[in-house]
Amino acid sequence: MGRYKGVLGIGLLIIGLILGVNYHQNVSAGDVIFRSLGLPYWSNSENHSGLQYSALLGITLVIVGFFLAAVHFRTISYFKLKLLLFVVVYPFFTEQSLFLLKWNTSGPQAVAYIKQGSSCNYDTSEDALNVECTVKLNNYGKNTERVALSPKIEDIEGIELASEEITMPPHSHSAKGFFEFSLKVVIFNVIVLLP
């Protein structure tokens, strides 16, 4: 066991980071795994509050992995510092890793709506409500994609707003733009248009 302690420690550290760290869409892989297994990932699952089980498991694995690896590789100069730097820098590379993983994709699998980077501002005039939105999209794929954005309206049924169409170049980090709608916007439907 002694000779594999360092490899086990680094493996636990990486698994802990994957499970516990939120990636750029503000969701952790641990939450997705717990949900797919039918396990609760929050102690209060109704409103996603309380203890986040996947994060607790991830933090525990990171701490155990860090100490196992640090003890095993103690003769390597500055190993603890390098390992700590990796743990701190890892969350910033999650969005970039999707560009590598989805490099050759096309169509709907290539485009993602990033809710965390999107926002809307509301302005009321005498008889209208104007909404101006900045929408963040990523095109991870190899092709230029035409995307239709249409807002989903909260608590109002039967009203359909016209969609806005934008063109995203391949491997584009984000496309930000202002779109004006006349009702309250909560989230967007992103539809990739086929050529």
N, C-alpha and C positions, 0 to 999 in steps of 0.2 A: 504493500500500500504506500510505503514511503516514497518510492520512486515515481508514483503516479499522482502524488498529492498536489504538485504544482499544476499539472494538466487538469486535474479535477477542479482545482480552485479557479483556474481561468475559465473553464467550461461553466461552472456555477455562476461566476461573475457575468459572463455573457448572457446566459439564460435569465439571470435575475434582471439584467438591464432590458432585455427584450420583453419580459413579463411586466416589469414595473414602471417603465418610463413611457410617458405619453409622447406619441410622435406628432408630427406637424398638424394632424387633423384633430388633435386633442383627445385621442383615444389610445389606450395602451393595448398591445397585443394580448396581454393577460386578460383584459376585459373581453376581448373577442373570443379567446380560447375558453374562458369560463362560461360565457354565454352559449357557445356552440356545444358545450358538454352539459348544458342545462343547470349549471351551478350558479348560485347567486354570487355576484362580484362586488356588491355593496351590502353592508349590514342592513341598511334601509333601502331595499331595492325599488320601492315605489317612487321615490323622488331622487334616487341616486345620491344619497347622503350617508353620513356615518363613516364607518371604516371601509376602506377599499381593499378587499381581500387580495386581489391580484397585486396591488402595490405593496402590501405587507409581505407577501410571499417573495416578490421581487427584491425588496430591500433586504430581507433575511438572506436570500441567496447571494446578493452582492456582498454583504458583510462577511458571510462565511467563506465565500470564494476569495475575497480580498485577503483575508487572514491566512487561508490555506496557501495561496499563491505567494504571499509575502514571506511566510515562514520557509517555504520550499526554495524560493529563489533569493534568499537573503544575501547570498554572496555576490549577486549582480548589483553593481553600483547604481544607485538611484532607481531601483526597480519599483519601490513603493510609490515614489513620486510619478514615475511614468504610468503606473497602473492607476493612480488617482487622477492623473490628467486624462487618461482614456475614459474613465467613468464620468468625468465632468464634461468632456467634449462630445461624447457619444450622442446625446439627444439632438445636437445641432446637425448631425449628418443623416438623420432618418429620412428627411425629404429628399436629399440628394441620392440616397440609396434606391429610392423608388424610380428615379430617372435611370439608374443602371438596370434595375430588375425589369422594368417595362420598356426598355430601349427599342425593341422591335415590334411593339404592339401597335395596333391601329383600331380605329372605330371607337365604340363606347368604352372599351377597357383602357384606352389610352388617356382619356380625359377625366379629371377629377375636380369637383367643386370643393373648395377649401372654405368651410364655414368660418373658421377662426380668422381668416384674413379678409372676410367680407363684412360690410356694414351698410346700414341704411340711415339716412337722415330724413326727418319728416318736416314738412313746412305746410302750414295751412294758410290759405287765402280766404277771401270772403265766403266762397261757396265750394271750395275744392280742397282736397288734401293731396299735396304733391310729395312723392317719395323719390329721393335721389339715392341710388345705391352704387357702391363700389363692390364689384364682384371679383374674387380671386379664383382663377382657374389654372390648372396645370395640364399641359399636354405632354405626357411622358413619352409618347410614341414617335414613330419614324415619319409619319405623314402629316401634312397640313390638314387640320381638321376644321370643318365648319360646325359651329356650335350654336344651337338655339337656346336662349335663356328665357324661361317664362316663370313669373313669380307664382308661388303658392300663397293664397290669401287665407289668413286665419279667421275662423268662425263665420265665413260667408260662403255659401254654396251657390252654385249656378252662375257665377260671374267668371268670365274668362277674359284675361288680358292678352293682348297681342305679344308675341315673343320678339325678342331682339336677337338678331343673328350676328355673330362675330366669327372671324377666321383666325385660327391660332396656328402659328408656324410650328414645325416639328421641334420637339425637345424644348419648348418654351417654358420658362420658369413660372410665369404667371401672365395673365392678361387682365389688366385692370381697366375699368372704364366706368363711366357714369351712365346709368340707365334711369330714365324717369318713368314712373308709373303713377297711377292716380289713386291707389288704395294701399292699405297697410301690407307690407311684404314681410314674411317671416323667413322663408327659405325658398330656394330656387330649384326648379326642375331643370336639369341639364340634359339636353338631347343632342347627340352627335348625329349630324345629318350625313347620310350616305351620298357619295358622288353620283 
